[in-house]
Amino acid sequence: MTPVSLRIEDDLAQAIDLLAKAAGMTRSAWIKRALIDALQKRPDEIRDVPAFSCPTKLVSMRFPSEEVAAMETVAQQAGLTRAQWIKRTIRWQLWDRAGELRLVPTSAQSILKLAVQVRAIGRSLNQAVKAVNAANQPDASVPIELAAQAVIGMEDRLSTVITTATFDLSSIAAAEVSYWTGSGKRASRTGKRGA
């Protein structure tokens, strides 16, 4: 095993100790389990790790202050640290995988939220259609007209949610592609020249 040491805030250490005690584990065992659990929940980050294993070396670079500030801004928007963002950007170019749309965490989270909304719509619609089918039976206690009104009443709400979700998803994908390909910058420069 490889020993790993880390520094954490006192209140976080206390919270970990409480959880570890409740689970009948040592602090080290609890942290190890938490890290293993986190690996399964971050496939986007795992894909950004090189497939080959080799010793690492420190690379030091100097950037103008404005560029460092810009890196920190985009890294924060992507849910990454500056170092993680720089590594991810360089690896993307080195591995020539720009054609694989690997979303930054914030984009992936936004898409997951949209997926949850769409599933909720599907469940609501499914329940409404079941109610119509039940009302269409000969011994039904609810008139079919009443059940059908509920389905028809959902149309406007569903249409709005679906339209918004479609727009949001398109925006997320377009922003990712534009960011990695630089097409947005080229388009804005072209627009300025044509103006």
SVG drawing of the C-alpha trace seen along z (x, -y; Angstrom):
<svg xmlns="http://www.w3.org/2000/svg" viewBox="-70 -47 80 50">
<polyline fill="none" stroke="black" stroke-width="0.4" points="0.0,0.0 1.0,-3.6 0.8,-5.9 -1.1,-9.2 -1.3,-12.1 -3.7,-15.0 -4.6,-18.1 -8.2,-18.9 -10.1,-21.4 -10.7,-20.5 -14.5,-20.5 -14.3,-18.2 -12.0,-15.8 -14.5,-15.8 -17.4,-15.0 -15.4,-12.2 -14.5,-10.8 -18.2,-10.8 -19.2,-9.0 -16.3,-6.5 -17.3,-5.7 -20.9,-5.2 -19.8,-2.8 -17.4,-1.0 -14.4,-2.0 -11.2,-3.8 -10.8,-7.3 -8.4,-5.9 -10.7,-3.1 -13.7,-5.5 -11.7,-7.9 -10.5,-5.0 -14.1,-3.8 -15.3,-7.4 -12.5,-7.7 -13.5,-4.3 -17.2,-5.4 -16.2,-8.7 -14.3,-6.9 -17.5,-5.3 -19.4,-8.6 -16.8,-10.5 -16.5,-8.6 -15.8,-11.9 -12.7,-12.5 -11.5,-8.8 -11.7,-9.1 -9.3,-12.1 -6.6,-10.0 -4.1,-8.6 -4.4,-4.9 -0.7,-4.4 1.1,-4.5 4.4,-6.2 6.4,-8.4 5.3,-12.0 7.4,-15.1 6.8,-18.7 6.3,-21.2 6.5,-24.9 5.1,-27.5 4.6,-31.3 1.5,-33.0 0.5,-36.7 -1.7,-37.5 -4.7,-38.1 -4.5,-34.6 -4.1,-33.0 -7.3,-34.9 -9.1,-33.7 -8.0,-30.1 -9.3,-30.3 -12.6,-31.7 -13.2,-29.0 -11.9,-26.3 -14.3,-27.4 -17.2,-27.5 -16.3,-23.9 -16.1,-22.7 -12.4,-22.2 -9.3,-23.6 -6.9,-25.6 -4.4,-22.7 -7.1,-20.2 -8.3,-22.4 -4.7,-22.9 -4.0,-19.2 -7.3,-18.4 -6.8,-20.9 -3.2,-19.7 -4.2,-16.1 -7.1,-16.8 -4.6,-18.2 -1.9,-15.5 -4.3,-12.6 -6.0,-14.1 -9.4,-13.2 -11.2,-16.5 -13.8,-14.6 -14.9,-12.8 -17.2,-15.2 -16.2,-14.7 -18.2,-17.2 -16.9,-19.2 -18.6,-18.5 -20.9,-21.5 -22.2,-20.5 -22.7,-16.9 -24.6,-18.0 -26.8,-20.3 -27.6,-17.4 -28.4,-15.1 -30.9,-17.7 -32.5,-17.9 -32.7,-14.1 -34.5,-14.1 -37.0,-16.6 -37.7,-14.5 -38.2,-11.4 -40.6,-13.2 -42.6,-14.3 -42.6,-10.7 -44.0,-9.4 -46.7,-12.1 -47.8,-11.4 -47.8,-7.7 -50.0,-8.1 -52.4,-10.3 -52.7,-7.8 -53.3,-5.0 -56.1,-7.1 -57.6,-7.5 -57.4,-3.8 -59.0,-3.0 -61.8,-5.5 -62.4,-3.9 -63.4,-0.6 -67.1,0.3 -67.2,0.4 -65.1,-2.8 -66.1,-5.2 -64.5,-8.2 -65.9,-9.5 -63.4,-9.3 -64.0,-13.0 -62.7,-14.0 -59.6,-11.8 -58.9,-13.0 -59.1,-16.7 -56.2,-16.0 -54.1,-14.7 -55.1,-17.6 -54.3,-20.0 -50.8,-18.7 -50.0,-19.7 -49.1,-23.3 -47.0,-22.5 -45.2,-19.6 -44.6,-21.6 -43.0,-24.4 -40.7,-22.1 -39.7,-20.1 -39.0,-23.3 -36.9,-24.7 -35.0,-21.4 -34.3,-21.2 -32.9,-24.7 -30.8,-24.1 -29.4,-20.9 -28.5,-22.5 -26.9,-25.4 -24.8,-23.1 -23.6,-21.1 -22.9,-24.2 -20.9,-25.8 -18.8,-22.7 -18.1,-22.4 -17.4,-26.1 -15.1,-26.1 -13.0,-23.2 -12.9,-24.1 -12.7,-27.8 -15.5,-28.2 -17.3,-30.8 -14.2,-33.1 -13.8,-32.6 -17.5,-33.4 -17.3,-36.5 -14.2,-37.7 -15.9,-37.0 -19.0,-38.9 -16.9,-41.9 -15.1,-42.0 -18.4,-41.7 -20.0,-44.5"/>
</svg>
